[in-house]
Structures are given as structure tokens and as C-alpha cells.
Amino acid sequence: EQLVSHPSIKVAAVTDHDTVKGINTVCQLAAPYPDILIIPGVEISTPNGDIVLLGTKELPPKPWTIENVVDYAKDNCCVSVAAHPYREYGLGDLARNSKVDAIEILNGASSSYANKQAHDLAKSMRLPGVAGSDSHKPSELYGVYTQVQASLNIDEILKAITKGLINVFPTEKSIHF
């Protein structure tokens, strides 16, 4: 287990698929570093596509339908994000009726075409667009990022996301070891 840092990216959301088991470990690894903030979360696999929840250390109750997951997020002050909507396991056009808080418009593992479709979806829904590296190993981290206009405070960051006080960017390169 190791913590991988970046010289200018100071906040990372940990959103494993369908589990929150690793969040406490990552938070403990980051604890000695006051300039690094970990946002707990989870990526929930619904039968219709993936939804990222930011701001939770708990799983929503099953069944994991779009409506149940989004309702859980709203009831627990989490941010719900339609993850990679136009890629495998994405909500696609079902996101239009999902009541999510944001759309992932820049995904490090999605094609540029899928990211453009997601951007257009967010724009048509008047929702904020976030970026996610979708990394499954350290070498895939930091390929894209969301710049948030907030202090290093989870609640402020989540509010800034829902208010659209964000911009997304690709980085020139991901990290290298």
C-alpha cells in the first residue's frame, strides 16, 4: 500500500467499484500530509450503468437502481455523478432522467468521442461536468483532473461541484515511476 502524490493536484476521490473497504486505508495514508485531501466515495454498478457517489464512506442500500442510488446521495449530502455515460457500463441517455448532480465529461479511459458525447449531455442538462482518471493502477493516475474553486474542505468541494464552480482538464502526462 502506498500513497501516490502529485506536485499540484492536492485532492483525490477514492471511488472503488461497489466497495468502500479501501477508503479508510487511503485516508490513513494521507493523514500525515495536511495539504492532501481524500474525498471518500464509491462507484456503484447499477443494472443500467455506473454512478459515482462522492462524500460517502458507506454503500447505499440495495437494490442498486439509478433512482435508489441517486436518492441515497441526496439524502446523505453526497454528490452523484453519471460515470462515463457513453462507454461500457455508462448510463448513456438514461442519465437524462436520472437526477444526478453532475456528469463525468472527461474520463481518462474513454474515447474522445465518448467524452464529447458526455460533455454535450451535461451541457444539454445544464449540469456540471467533472473529470475522472478511472485509474485501476497507479500509473493511470492523474491523466485528467477537475479544478475546483474551493478550499481543502470536503463539504466545500462537494458544494462547489454541484454549483458548477469547476473546470476539467487533461494533463500532458500521467505520473511515471
C-alpha positions in Angstrom: 0.0 0.0 0.0 1.3 3.4 -1.0 0.1 6.9 -1.4 1.0 8.4 -4.8 1.2 12.2 -4.7 1.3 14.8 -7.5 3.1 18.2 -7.3 -0.1 20.3 -7.9 -3.1 18.0 -7.5 -4.0 18.0 -3.8 -7.4 16.3 -3.7 -8.2 12.8 -4.9 -11.5 11.0 -4.8 -11.3 7.3 -4.0 -14.2 5.5 -5.8 -13.7 1.8 -5.9 -16.3 -0.3 -7.7 -19.1 -1.4 -5.3 -16.9 -1.3 -2.2 -15.7 1.2 0.4 -13.3 -1.1 2.0 -10.1 0.8 0.9 -11.2 4.3 1.8 -10.1 4.2 5.5 -6.6 2.9 4.5 -6.1 5.7 1.9 -7.3 8.3 4.4 -4.9 7.0 7.0 -2.0 7.1 4.4 -2.9 10.7 3.6 -3.4 11.8 7.2 0.2 12.9 7.8 0.0 15.3 4.8 -2.1 18.4 5.6 -2.0 19.6 2.0 -3.6 16.3 0.7 -7.3 15.7 0.9 -9.0 12.4 0.1 -12.7 12.5 -0.8 -14.3 9.2 0.1 -16.7 7.7 -2.4 -17.8 4.7 -4.4 -18.7 3.8 -7.9 -21.9 1.8 -7.8 -22.8 -0.6 -10.6 -26.5 -0.3 -11.3 -28.1 -2.6 -13.9 -28.4 0.5 -16.2 -24.9 1.9 -15.7 -22.4 3.2 -13.2 -22.9 6.1 -10.8 -20.2 7.6 -8.7 -21.0 8.9 -5.2 -18.7 11.5 -3.7 -18.7 12.1 0.0 -19.6 8.7 1.5 -17.8 6.0 3.4 -20.8 3.8 3.2 -22.6 1.9 0.5 -26.2 2.7 -0.4 -28.7 0.1 0.4 -29.7 -2.4 -2.2 -31.3 -2.8 -4.7 -28.9 -0.5 -6.6 -31.2 1.1 -9.1 -30.5 4.5 -10.6 -33.3 6.1 -8.5 -32.2 4.4 -5.2 -28.6 5.4 -5.6 -29.3 9.0 -6.5 -31.9 9.2 -3.7 -29.3 7.9 -1.2 -26.9 10.5 -2.4 -29.4 13.3 -1.9 -30.5 12.0 1.5 -26.8 11.8 2.7 -25.4 15.1 1.3 -23.3 13.2 -1.3 -22.7 14.2 -4.9 -24.0 11.8 -7.6 -22.2 11.6 -10.9 -23.1 9.7 -14.1 -19.8 8.0 -14.7 -18.5 7.6 -18.3 -22.0 7.8 -19.6 -21.2 6.8 -23.2 -18.8 4.0 -22.6 -19.4 0.4 -21.5 -21.3 0.4 -18.2 -22.4 4.0 -18.6 -25.9 5.3 -18.3 -26.0 6.8 -21.8 -29.2 8.7 -22.4 -30.8 7.2 -19.3 -28.7 9.9 -17.4 -31.2 12.5 -18.8 -33.9 11.3 -16.3 -31.6 10.2 -13.5 -31.5 13.4 -11.4 -27.7 13.0 -10.9 -25.8 16.1 -9.7 -23.1 16.0 -12.4 -21.9 14.2 -15.5 -18.4 12.8 -15.9 -17.4 14.6 -19.1 -13.7 13.8 -19.2 -12.8 10.2 -18.4 -9.2 9.1 -18.7 -10.3 5.7 -20.1 -12.9 6.9 -22.5 -12.5 7.8 -26.2 -12.5 11.5 -27.1 -15.9 10.8 -28.9 -17.4 9.3 -25.8 -16.1 12.3 -23.7 -17.6 14.7 -26.3 -21.0 13.0 -26.1 -20.8 13.2 -22.3 -19.9 16.9 -22.5 -22.9 17.6 -24.8 -25.1 15.6 -22.4 -24.0 17.8 -19.4 -24.5 20.9 -21.4 -28.0 19.9 -22.6 -28.9 19.0 -19.0 -27.3 22.2 -17.6 -25.3 20.1 -15.2 -21.7 20.5 -14.1 -19.1 18.3 -15.8 -16.3 16.6 -13.9 -13.2 14.6 -14.8 -12.2 11.2 -13.6 -9.0 9.3 -14.3 -10.8 5.9 -14.0 -7.5 4.5 -12.9 -7.1 1.0 -11.8 -3.4 1.1 -11.1 -1.0 3.9 -10.0 0.4 4.5 -13.5 -3.0 5.6 -14.7 -3.5 8.3 -12.1 -3.7 12.0 -12.9 -4.3 11.7 -16.6 -7.2 14.1 -16.2 -8.4 16.3 -13.3 -11.1 18.6 -12.1 -10.1 22.1 -10.9 -12.4 23.1 -8.1 -12.9 26.6 -6.8 -13.0 25.7 -3.1 -10.7 25.3 -0.1 -9.3 21.9 1.1 -12.6 21.0 2.7 -14.8 18.1 1.5 -18.1 19.8 2.1 -17.0 23.0 0.3 -15.6 20.9 -2.6 -18.9 18.9 -2.9 -20.9 22.2 -2.9 -18.6 23.7 -5.5 -19.1 20.7 -7.8 -22.9 20.9 -7.6 -22.7 24.7 -8.2 -20.6 24.2 -11.3 -17.5 26.0 -9.8 -15.3 23.6 -11.6 -13.3 23.1 -14.8 -11.9 19.9 -16.3 -8.5 19.4 -17.9 -6.4 16.6 -19.4 -2.8 16.6 -18.1 0.1 16.3 -20.5 1.1 13.0 -19.0 0.0 10.8 -16.1 2.5 10.1 -13.4 5.5 7.9 -14.1 7.6 5.8 -11.7 
